Amino acid sequence: MHSLITRIATRRGLPLLAFPAAGVALLAAACGSAGTTGSAYGGSAANTGTAGAATSSGGTRYGAEPPPISGALSVKVAMSGLGSFLTDGQGRTLYLFTRDSGGTPSCTGGCTSVWPPVTSLTAVQAGSGTSASLLGTTSGGGQMQVTYNGHPLYYYVGDIKPGDTNGEQLNQFGGLWYAVSPSGMQVSH
């Protein structure tokens, strides 16, 4: 095989190093860009974007992972064009994932870098407009994840400021994402 490549390269006037370089270029093209996410994770290129792109806010296109909650986590209700939906005490929107089943979180691994689970080391407080009887926890990924009406709760790193609902109705990681209504179901508009 080596002699065949050498003869072709010599006959055509191509440097011998062109073949390995071309192979590497083809391999890199076939693997795709390491900085993007797309349908391989269940989303579409239109709503997953480039995870590594810097923004003026100092984070990635998805923003920064929500800072840890100091003290007890509080869940309350906020209002927007979506209607009533759950937020944490700082106003960050809480989401459910349609792929979760039986209170067990299915967003693990790379999914949690885009949809961090809502966790709390202490008891969760029911704030204004929420029902304490619907709050709970479930074990997932070695931590206790907060649930509401049996749905594990998540943040979306694309929500940069309190009240943002940029994760609403996204189709990513094999399911749909919705803000959570005060009744514990997906917000319906």
C-alpha positions in Angstrom: 0.0 0.0 0.0 2.8 2.4 0.9 4.5 1.9 -2.5 1.2 2.5 -4.3 0.8 5.9 -2.5 4.4 6.8 -3.2 4.0 6.0 -6.9 0.7 8.0 -7.2 2.2 10.9 -5.3 5.4 10.9 -7.4 3.6 10.5 -10.7 1.1 13.4 -10.0 3.8 15.7 -8.5 2.0 15.7 -5.2 4.0 15.8 -2.0 3.8 12.6 0.0 2.6 14.5 3.0 -0.5 15.7 1.3 -2.3 12.3 1.8 -2.0 12.1 5.6 -3.0 15.8 5.9 -6.0 15.2 3.7 -7.0 12.2 5.8 -6.8 14.2 9.0 -8.9 17.0 7.4 -11.5 14.5 6.3 -11.6 12.9 9.7 -12.0 16.3 11.4 -14.8 17.3 9.0 -16.6 14.0 9.7 -16.5 14.4 13.4 -17.9 18.0 13.3 -17.1 20.9 15.5 -16.5 20.3 19.1 -18.1 23.5 20.2 -21.6 22.9 18.9 -24.5 20.9 19.9 -27.3 19.8 17.7 -29.6 17.0 16.8 -27.1 14.4 18.1 -28.4 15.5 21.5 -32.1 15.5 20.5 -32.3 19.2 19.8 -32.1 21.1 16.6 -29.4 23.5 15.5 -31.8 26.3 15.7 -32.4 26.0 19.4 -29.2 24.6 20.8 -26.6 27.0 19.5 -22.9 27.1 20.1 -22.1 26.1 23.7 -18.7 27.6 23.6 -19.5 31.1 22.1 -18.7 33.9 24.5 -21.2 36.6 25.1 -21.1 40.2 26.5 -22.6 38.9 29.7 -19.3 37.1 30.4 -20.7 33.5 30.2 -21.3 31.3 27.2 -24.2 31.6 24.8 -26.2 29.7 27.4 -25.1 32.1 30.2 -23.5 30.7 33.3 -24.7 27.9 35.5 -26.9 29.3 38.1 -25.0 30.1 41.3 -25.5 27.8 44.2 -28.3 28.7 46.5 -27.1 29.9 49.9 -29.6 28.9 52.7 -32.9 27.3 52.0 -34.3 27.1 48.5 -37.6 28.9 48.0 -40.0 28.1 45.2 -42.5 30.8 44.3 -44.8 31.9 41.4 -44.0 34.5 38.8 -46.1 36.0 36.0 -45.2 36.8 32.3 -46.6 36.4 28.9 -46.5 32.6 29.5 -48.9 33.0 32.4 -48.1 31.8 36.0 -45.0 29.7 36.4 -42.5 28.6 39.1 -39.3 30.3 39.9 -36.7 30.0 42.7 -36.3 32.7 45.3 -34.1 34.7 42.9 -36.7 34.6 40.1 -35.0 32.0 38.0 -37.5 30.0 36.0 -37.9 26.3 36.9 -38.5 23.7 34.1 -39.7 20.1 33.8 -38.5 17.7 31.2 -41.1 15.5 29.4 -38.7 12.6 29.1 -38.5 12.2 32.9 -40.7 9.4 34.2 -42.0 8.4 37.6 -40.1 11.2 39.3 -36.8 9.9 38.1 -34.6 12.5 36.3 -33.4 11.4 32.8 -31.3 14.5 32.2 -27.8 13.3 33.1 -24.3 13.8 31.8 -24.0 16.5 29.2 -27.6 17.4 29.5 -27.0 18.8 33.0 -24.5 21.3 31.5 -27.4 23.0 29.6 -30.2 22.0 32.1 -28.7 22.0 35.6 -30.9 20.2 38.1 -32.4 22.3 41.0 -30.9 20.9 44.1 -31.0 21.9 47.8 -29.1 20.7 50.8 -31.9 21.9 53.1 -35.7 21.7 53.1 -37.3 23.6 50.3 -39.7 26.4 51.2 -43.0 26.9 49.5 -43.2 30.5 48.6 -46.1 32.7 47.4 -48.6 30.8 45.2 -47.0 27.4 45.5 -48.2 24.3 47.4 -45.9 22.8 50.0 -47.6 19.4 49.5 -46.3 19.3 45.9 -42.7 19.9 46.8 -40.3 17.0 47.2 -37.0 15.6 46.3 -35.6 12.7 44.3 -32.2 11.1 44.0 -30.4 11.7 40.7 -26.8 11.9 39.8 -25.6 11.5 43.4 -27.6 14.5 44.6 -31.0 15.3 45.9 -33.0 17.1 43.1 -36.0 19.2 44.0 -39.4 18.0 42.5 -42.7 19.6 42.2 -45.8 17.4 41.7 -43.4 14.6 41.1 -41.5 16.4 38.3 -37.7 16.8 38.8 -36.9 20.5 38.4 -34.2 22.1 36.2 -32.8 25.5 35.4 -31.9 26.5 31.8 -28.5 28.2 31.4 -29.9 30.3 28.5 -32.0 32.2 31.1 -29.6 35.1 31.8 -31.7 37.2 34.1 -34.6 36.6 36.5 -37.9 36.0 34.7 -36.3 34.8 31.5 -38.1 31.8 30.0 -35.8 31.1 27.0 -36.1 27.3 27.7 -39.8 27.2 27.2 -40.8 24.5 24.6 -37.3 23.7 23.6 -36.8 20.2 22.1 -33.5 19.1 23.5 -31.9 15.9 24.8 -34.7 13.7 23.5 -37.7 15.6 25.0 -39.5 18.9 25.4 -38.8 21.4 28.2 -41.6 23.5 29.8 -41.8 26.0 32.6 -43.8 24.6 35.5 -47.3 25.9 36.4 -48.4 26.4 40.0 -50.4 23.2 39.7 -47.2 21.3 38.9 -47.9 20.7 35.2 -46.3 22.2 32.1 -47.3 25.8 31.5 -49.9 25.8 28.7 -50.4 28.9 26.6 
